[in-house]
Amino acid sequence: MNQMIKLHHLWKLSEDDHNAAKAVLAMGVFERGIRLLLLLLTHRIEELVEACSCAPAHPQQLICDSALVIRAKISSEKVVPASDDPLDTHKMIRYEIKQIKMFKGFEKLKDVQYVYTPFDSSLCGVKLEANNKKQYLLTGQILSDGKVLIHLCNYIEPWDDLSLSQKKSLNQRYQMGCGCKITTCYMVPCSITTPNECLWTDWLIERKLYGHQAKHYACIKRSDGTCSWYRGGPPPEKEFIDISEP
């Protein structure tokens, strides 16, 4: 009843007052809409901040930046505390592995039995199949306590998904190019700025990062200090290629 009296009273207002009242109501709706939009944007930003984010990098660069590179099977997994601190509520997944071959990290570890990754995917945790059948290429870092840490920003791939050239490059070829700089080309113009630079053009040409160039080429330093793409696998027509050929 009170609402009806108020509406009736509003209807009896002058036309100018009536229009002003409608404007106030509309402004209230607009402000509520803006507040709702800001709330949604804030929530979306929080989601983005919490998500794992990795800068694109060529497989060779990821291997060069890793302290450990191995081929292994995953035997089992277990959720464990991230640290000995009772106040630390974070968890880690400890994967028990069977090491098949080590490509990098000999000087620090001889055999790896466990690798650790954050439990939460938002912290770049890696989910692997622990069935003792599927083989993986694992790259990661060696912590001060000797533990091996892996995450989504490392180069971790099922072994069968690697090309023949990538498998051959793991032995030595990639590490021969660790003094080279691999620059990702997203748009033209994209040009070399230093002699020891290789341009990674998969995204530019194929609209995907891990295309033909990532799967079949390594950036190798020549005797004169310059770097150029080298194709592994079957012998190419010429050993080094121009940046436009991949």
N, C-alpha and C positions, 0 to 999 in steps of 0.2 A: 504494500500500500504506500509506504513512504517513497519507494522508487517511482510509483505512478504519479504521486503528487509532485515530485521533483521534475519528472518529464513534462507534466502539464504546465508547471511553472516555467520551464524552459521554453515551451511552445508559445507562451504569452509574451516572451521577451520581444524587444524590437528586432527588426530584420538585421541591423548591424550587430546587435548583441548576439543574435542567434548565429550569425556567420562566425563571429569571434569565438563563440563556444565550440562550434564544429572544428575550427582551426586548432583550438587547444586540444580537443580530443584526438584529432589527426596527428598533432605533434607528439602526443603521448604514445600513440601506436608506433609512430616512426622511431621514437627514442627506444621503445621496447625492442623493436626490430634491430636497431643498431646494437643494443646491448647483447641481444641473442647472437648476432653475427660475430661480435667481438668474442663472446664466450666460445663459439664454435671454432673460431680461428685460434684462440688461445689453446683450446684442447688439441687442435691439429698440430700446432707448433710443439706442444709437449710431446705428442706422439713422435714427431720427427726427431726431436732431441733425444728421445729414448731409443730410437731405432739405431741399428748398427749401420755405419756408413764407411765405405772403403773407396779410396781413390783408385781409378782404373790404372792397371800396370801390366806390361807385357810379362808373360811367364818367365822370361829370362831375368827381368828386373826383380821379380818376386823371389826367384831362387838366389840371386846374388845378395839380396837383402836378408836372407834367412841364415841362421846359424846352423841349422840341421836340415838335411834333405834325405829322406829314406823311402824305400818301398816296403810296405808292410800289410799284414792282415790284422783285422780287429777280432780278438778272441772274446772279449767281454767288456761290459761297461758297469760302472758303479758311481753313484752320486756321493760325493765326499765334501767335507767342509773346505772352504777356500783357504782358510788359514787356521792356526792354532788359537787365535784370539776368540774367546767365548762370546764377545760382543759383535763379532763379524757374522752376519747372517747369510752372506753370499755362499753359494754352492758351486762346486765344480763337477764336471763329469770326468772320471778317470777311466780312460780306455786302456785295457790290457792288450798289448799288441805282440805279434810275432814278426820280428824284423827279418826281411828277406835280403835286403841289400842297402848299404849306406853309401850315398853319393857325396855327402858333405857333412862335416862335423866330427871327423876322426880324431882330431886333436883334443876334443873335449869329452867325447863319449865313445865307447867301443860297441856297446850294445844297448838298445833302448827297449825297456820292458813296458813302460807306461807313458802315455801322453795325456795332458790335461787340457781341458777347454772350459770356458764359462758355461754354467748350466743354462743361463738365459740367452736366447738368440738376440735380444736387444743389446747384449754385451758382446756380441759377435761369436757366440758359442757355435760349435760345429756339431752337426748330427751325422754320425757314421753308422753303417750297418755292422753290428757286432755278431756276425755269424761264422767267422773264421773261414769264409769262402772268398768274399770279395777283397781284391787287393787295391790298395790306394797308394798314390804318391802323396806323401806328407811332408810339408815344410813347416818350420816353426822356429821358436826361439828357445835357448837354453837359459834357464833362470840361475841365479847365484847359488841356489841349493841343489842344482843339478836336474831339477824337473824340466820336462819339455812342455812348452805351452804352444798350443795351436789355436787359431781362430779363423773366422771367415775371410779376413784380409790376407791370410797366407794363401799360397797356391796349393790347394788340396783337390785332387781329382782322382776318380777311379782309374786304375792303371790301364784298363782296356779302352778308356776314352782318349788316351794319349796317342798322338801320331807316331809313326816309326821315327821320324826326324826328332821329335821331342824326346823320345826314349834314348836315342843315340846322343843327343845334346847334353843329357844329364851327366854323362861320364866326365866330360871335360869342356865341351864346346861352349856351353853357357858361361862357365866360369872364366873362359878365355876372353869373354866380352864384358866382364864386370867393371872394367875401366871405361866402358862406353856409356853414353847417355842415350836413352830411348825416349823420344818425345811423341806423345799421342797427338795425332792430327784430327781435329774435330771439324774444321772448315778450311776452305782455301781463302787466301794464300797460306801455305804452310811450308816453311823452308828451314834448311839447316842454318844454325847460328854459330856452331862451333865444329871444328874438324872431327871431333870424336863423337859425333851425334848421328843417330839413325832415326828416321821418321817412321812412326808406326801408323799405317794408313788403313787398317782394317775397318775402323768406324767410318772413315771418309768414303771408302769404296763399297763396303758390304753392309754398312749400317749395323754392324755387330763388332764387339771388341775382339773376341777370340775367333777370328776368321782364318783365312789361308796364311796370312803372314805370321800370325801367332803360332800356328800349328806346324809350319814348315821352315821357318827362317830363324836364324840367330844373328845378332849384331856382334861382329867380331872386330877386334882391333888389329890393324895391319902393322907391318914393320915400320912404316913411316909415321905411326901414331894416329892415323885417321881410322875411322870405323865405317864399316859397310855391312850390308845384309849378306849372309851366307846361307845357302840352302843345303840342308843335310839330306840324308837318305840317298837315293840314286844319284850318281854323279851328274851334275848339271852341265849345260853346254859351256858355261864359264863359271868360275868359282865365286866371284863377287859380282853383285848386280847393282844396277842403279836404283835409286829410291822409287822410281816410277814403275818398276817391274812387278813387285809383289801383287 
